[in-house]
Amino acid sequence: MEPHAPVGERTPVDESALVEALRRGDRDAFATLVDANSRWMMRIALSHVSSRASAEDAVQEAWLRCLRGLDGFQGRSALKSWLFVIVTNCARRRAEHDSRSVPFSELVRREAESVEPEPLEDRFFDDSHRRWPGAWSTFSHGWEALPEQRLLAREVAGRIECAASRLSEGQRAVFLLRDVEGWSSEDVCNALEISGSNQRVLLHRARHAIRAELEEYLEGGEQS
Amino acid sequence: MSCRELVALVTEYLEGTLPRFERLRFERHVAVCPPCRAHLDQMRETIRASGAITEESISPSARDDLLEAFADWSER
């Protein structure tokens, strides 16, 4: 994989034409839009609420709000960034425990700017080590010996989802949109209203947490 | 570049946002350090496995309800 190859980039559709078609009452255009976006919206909703039924309610409500707000939609943000904000708000309102006083975007920004230790800090020799300053003290094993089916198996997906549910809100949102859904980093930044570097900080922490979960699973928990 | 530094920069590297000089330092380290190479591979595998997770969309009945709501909305 090239370092510059974005993960799962998708082609943008002509959104102004689509919005125009919706305003004209084009039912097929709406069906296409719903089909193209409801799946990831379900995923986002599920990351806030605890049941499928309530996630589905949140997604339905988000679509109704989208229609009601369509005339005011300026096209300044991408349609899916807008949908993300709506579905997040709908799902969060349904989740009883949310801290409603803090807007989601503010929560994510604060989190990105908080200072956390680098992941894996405990796995390196000290910088003052005589022979191996700052080198790995506990090695990472390669996973290349693992059969493809195992890595992409349902069980692995389950472990990733489980680890994702333990991430903080900002890390989870960035991880779900960027790595699971394959959005471009630009789209993720727009949806979450954060800078590119803040996005990468959250993504970095999230990916390390997911990697650690897979390590425990794939290597049989031989390293703690 | 130390191993620790490499681990800290791995996301910038994979996202293609490392400045050229840093990228070269990163790649030079990876070329000679098997544990870091394994780490980089693991991060790539993690991203690949994450991208393979599927989710089900809304139910057909919920979709039908939405299309009906759209018809009402467009007649407003």
Interface residues (C-beta under 8 A of the other chain):
Chain A: M1 P3 H4 A5 P6 V7 G8 R24 G25 R27 F30 A31 V34 D35 S38 R39 W40 M42 R43 L46 E56 V59 Q60 W63 L64 L67 R68 E118 P119 L120 E121 F124 D127 P133 G134 A135 W136 F139 S140 H141 G142 W143 E144 L151 L152 V156 A157 I160 E161 F175 D179 V180 G182 S185 G196 R200 L203 H204 R207 I210 R211 L214 E215
Chain B: S2 C3 R4 E5 V7 A8 V10 T11 E12 Y13 L14 E15 G16 T17 L18 R23 C33 P34 P35 C36 R37 A38 H39 D41 Q42 M43 R44 E45 T46 I47 R48 A49 S50 G51 A52 I53 T54 E55 E56 S57 I58 S59 A62 R63 D65 L66 L67 A69 F70 A71 W73 S74 E75
